[in-house]
Amino acid sequence: MKSIGDLIPEDIYSRLKSNYSGKSVVVTGGASFIGSHLVDALLELGASVKVIDNFSSGKKENLIPDSNLKVLELDVLDAEAIRTEVTSDFNAIFHLAAVHGGRGFIESQQAAIMENFALDFNVFSAASKAGVGRIVHASSACAYPVSPQSSTTDLNLLSEGIAGFDHPEKSDPDGAYGWVKLMGEYQLEKICETSAKSSGASARIFTAYGERENESHAAIALIAKSLLEMDPYPVWGNGQQTRNFTYVADTVTGLLLLGLEDKDSRFDVFNVGTADHITVMAFIEEINRQLSWSPIEFDLQIDRPMGVASRASNNTKMISKFSWAPGISIEEGIGRTLDWYKELDSRPLTISELEAKLNAR
C-alpha cells in the first residue's frame, strides 16, 4: 500500500506533516479499517500514537509495529480505564471506536448499537477533563435526514447544516446508527462548549472503502462476489441506489485536517466524502471491467437491506476551510483495493463462506 504522502496533494501533506510531527495522539478503534489507515498516516507524519482497541472487530494484524506506536487492548466502555489512559500528555484524540458494521449489521443489531452513547461520552469526557487540545469524532452520513436521500433521480448533495437539533426536520437520521452518531456530535459539541482547553470536530464519514475493509461493507462484498464469479450476480436493492464511494486515503486525509487546531471554533461538523453520485451498478461494472469478467445475469434482491436511495456529500464547507476535497477516483481506489483483496489469505473462497460474512461487523 502506498503511503499517504503519495496519494494526497503535496501542499496538504506538508501542512499535515508540520502539524503532527512530534505530537502525541490517541486513536480509539485504531485497529479498525479506517482507524488503522489513520494510524499509519499519523506515524508517517511523525506523530507518536497510542491505539486503544478491544479488537472486537479491529484486527491486530492491521497495525504495523513501530517504535512510536503503543497498542493497548481496552474496551472504552470502561470509563475509569479510559480516564487513566487519556491524559494531558496527548495533543489530540481521534475517536473511531464504535459498535458498527455494514448495512446488514446496523439494521439487524440496533440494540447493540446503543452502546455507542456510552462509548462516545466516556471518550469525550475523559479527553476534555484531561485537557486534550483537539477531539475528532468519527460520525457518519447516517446522521442526515432520510428525506433528501429518498430518490435515485432527484439527487442531492448533503450539506452539514441540514442535520442537527435546532429544528425538528433536521433530526430524522438514518436508523438507530444515525441517531447515535447525531447524538455523539451533540455530546461533543456540549462538552467542548464548556471545556477550558479542548475543541472538537465531528467528521460525517461517507461510504469509505479500501484495503482492510471486510465483506460486511458494500464495496468488499461486491468485489468478493465478482472474484467468486457469482452468476446470477446478487445485488442488494435494484442497483440504481447511489453512494459517493470514497477511497480510504481520502477519508483519512479529511480526519487529519479536522485534527488541526481551530482557534476560531470550539466545535464544528464537516463532511468527509466525495460529491460523486455513483450507482451501485456502476461500481460493480468498474470492478468487473478491471477483472475482465461480467455475469450473464444480475439477481436484484429488493428484499435485502439497501439503505437510502441516494447519498453524496456537499463539500463547500470543507473546501472553504481547508482548500481540499476528496479526489481519488473510483478507478484508482477499486484498483488498489482489488490488488490487496486478491492476495488476502482470509477472503472467502466459496459462496457459503461469503454469505456468512455479509451481516457480520
N, C-alpha and C positions, 0 to 999 in steps of 0.2 A: 504494500500500500504506500502511495506517495505521502510525503509529509504535507502538513497544512500549508507550508510556505510555497509549495509547488502548485497549489490549487486555488489560491486567492490572490487578489491584486497586490502588487509589491508595496504600495503605499499603505494599504490596510495592514499587511503583515508587519511592516516597520512600526506602525503605531501600536500594534498589539505587543510586539517584542519590547518596545521601550516601556510599556506599562507593566507587563508581567514578569520581566526579568528580575530575579532576586526576591520576588514576592512569595508569600506563603498562602496557600489556597486549600480549602476543603472542598471535596466533591462527594456529596451523598449520592448513592446509586452509581458510583463511579465504575463499577464493573459491568454496567448495562451496555446495551448497544450504543446509544448516544453518549452516555457517560464515559465509556472507555475511550472513545474518539476525542472527547473533550480533555481527558487526562493526557492522552498522547500529545495533543496540541499544547497544553499548558507546560508540559515537560520540555517540549521542543522550544517553547518561548522563554525558557529559563526559570520557570517557577518551581518551587518545592510544593509537592502535593500530598495531602492525606486523603485517601479514599475511605469512606465509611459505607459498608455494604453488608447486607445479611446473606447475600448470594442465594436468595430465594428464586430469582430469575437471572441475575447477573452471573457471569462466569469468570472464575479466577484466571482462566487462560486468555481472557480479553485484555489482561493487564500485563504489559511488558516490563520485566524487572528493571529498575533504575535506581541509582543511588539517591535520587531526590524524590523517590516515591515511597510512601508508607501506606500499607494496606491494613485496615482494621475491620475485622468481622464483627459487626454490631448491628442490632436492629434499632432503627431510630424511633421505634415505639417506646424504647427505654429512655424516658425523659431525663432521668438522673445521669445516666451514662453519657447522653449527648451533651449535657451541660458540662460534664467533666472533660470531654474531648474537644469541644468547640470553645476555644479560649481567645483571649485578647492577642495572642501571638499571630493570629491569622488576619490577613488583609481582606480576604473575600471568601465567600462560600457560595458554591453552586449547588442548589438543592434539586437533584433529579430523582431521589429515592421516591418510589410510589408503588402502589398496588395498581397495576395496569396490564394491558395486553392488547391484542388486536381486536377487531370489531366483534368477533365471536366471543371473546373473553369478557369484554366490557358490557356486553348485552346480557350475558348469562350469569355473571358473578357480581351483581350490583351490591349485595350486602358486603362482600369483601372489600369493595371499592371504598366503602365508607371509612375504612381505616385511614384514608388519606387526610381526613380532617385532623386527626391526632398527629400524624407524621409531620404535616406542614407546621402545625403550631409548635411542636417540640423543637423543630429546627429553627424556625424564625425567632422564637422567644429566646432560645439559647444563644443564637448569634447576636441578637440585639443586646441582651444583658451582658455579653462578653465585650461588646463594643466593636464587633467586626465591621469594617468600614462599608463593605458592599455585599448585599444579599441578592442573588439571582435565583429566581424561581422558574422552574420548567413548567409552565402552564400548557394549555392546549387550545387548538382551534375549536375543540368541542365546547369551549366556553361561549361560543357565539350562538345567538338565537337561531332556531331552526328555520324560521320563515324565509329569510333571504337566501336560503340554500335549498329551496324546495323544487327547483326547476332545472331540467337539463338543457333548456333552450334560452331562458331568461337568466343569463349568467351574471352574477355579481362578484365584485372584489370586496372582501370583507375588511372594513376599516375599524380600528381599535375602538372608536367611540360608540359603536352600535351595541356593545356588550358592557354590562355593568349593573349597578344597583340604583342609579339615580333616576330611573324611570321604569315602570313595570314591564314594558315590552322589550326592554334590553336584558331582562333577566329571565330568559327562557332558553337555557342552554340545551345542548345535545345530550340528553340522558343523564344518568347518575354520574358518569365520569365528567361530563361537562359541568355539573353542579359543584363537584368537589374542586375542580380546577378554578372555577369562578370564585368560589369561596376562599380558596387558597390565595388568590390575588387580593381579595378583600382583607384577609387576615394580615398579609404582608403590608398592605397599604396602611392599615391602622397601627400596626406595630412600628413601622418606620416613622409615622407622623409623630409619635411620642418618644422616639429614640434620640438620645443626645448625639450618637456617633454613627448610627447605621442609616444608609439609604438603600433602596431596593428597586428591582425591576422584575416584572414578570414577562417571560417570553412565551407568546402564544405560538407553539410549535405546530406546524402543518406537515402532515404526511411525509415524514422523513423516511429515507430508505438508504441502504448501502450495506457494506461489509459488517458482519457480526449481528445483523438483524436475524430474527428467526421466522419460522414459517407461519406463526400466528398473525403476522402482518402481511398486508396485501402484496407488496412487491415481491417478497421472497416466496410467498405461496405461489404466485404466478410464475416465477422463474422455476420453481420446483416442478410445477405441472408441465411446463414446457420441456424440461430436461427428462422427465419421465415419458414424454411424448404421449400425453393423455389425449385420446381421441375416441369419442367426443371430449372436447376440452371444457371442463366445468368452470363457469363464471358465476360468482355470486352477484345476483341482480341481472339487469339487462345489458350490462356492458357500456351503457351510454352515460352512467354517472361519472362525474368528473372529479379529479383531485389534482392538486398542484404538487405532484411528486417532486420532493426536494432532496437532493443528494446530501448525505450526512455532513460532508465537509462544509457546505453552506450553512447547515443548521448550527454546527459548532462555531463557525465564524460569527453568526448572529449572537450566540450566547456570550462569546468572548467580548464582543463590542458592548453588550449590556453590562458586562462586569467592569467596564471603565468607570472611574469615579465621575459622578454627575453633581456638580455643585449647585446646579440650577433647580434640582428637583429632589424631594425626599423619596418619591416613588413614581413610577410610570410603567406603562404596558406597551409592548411592541410586538408586532407580528414577526415571525421568523419562518418564511416560506416564499415560494415563487408566486408570481402573478399569473402563471400559465394554467388555464383550464385544460387538462388532458383527460380524455375519456379513458376509462379502464381498458376498453378495447384497443385504443391507440397504443397504450402502454404494452399490452400483450403483443400487438403486432411488431413493436420495436424489439421486444425480447426475441420473438421468433425470427425476425429478419436477421438479427445478429447470430442466431443459431442455425440459420439456413434450413428452417423447418416450419411447417404450418399444419395444423389439423385439418381434416376434411370437414369437420362439423364442430359447432360450439353448443354446449348444453347450458342454456341460460337459466339459472336457478333463482327465480324471483322470490322463493320462499326462504332463502338464506339471508343472514344479516348483511345489509349493504350500506347502512348509514344514510346520510343526507344525499340528495340528488346531485349537488354540485358544491365545490369548495375551492377557493383560491384567495390569495392574500392581496390586499391593497398595501403597497409598500411606500406610499408617500411619506409617512412619518419616519420610517427607518432611513430612507434616502435623505430626508431633510436633516436628520440628526447626525448621521454617520457617513453620508455620501456613499452608501453601499446598499446593494440588494442582492439576494441570491442570483447566481448567474451560470451555474454549471448545468449544461444541457442534459436531457434525459438520455440522449445517445451516449454521452460520456459516462454518466452515472450508471446506466444499465451495463455498459461495457465493463466498468470496473467491478461492479457487483457480480456479474456473471463470471469474470475471471477468478474471483475469490470463491464463489459458491461451487463452481465446478470441481474445485480441488478440495472441498470440505469433506473430511472423512465421515462426519456425523450426519450428512444430509440423507434424507430418506431415499431408499432405493426401490421402494415399492409403493403402490398407491395406498395400501392399507397403512403403511408407516406414515405417509404424509397426512392422511385423514386424521390420525391420532394427534397430530401436532397443530392442526388448524385452529382449535379452540383453546389451546394452552396459553400460558403467559408469555 
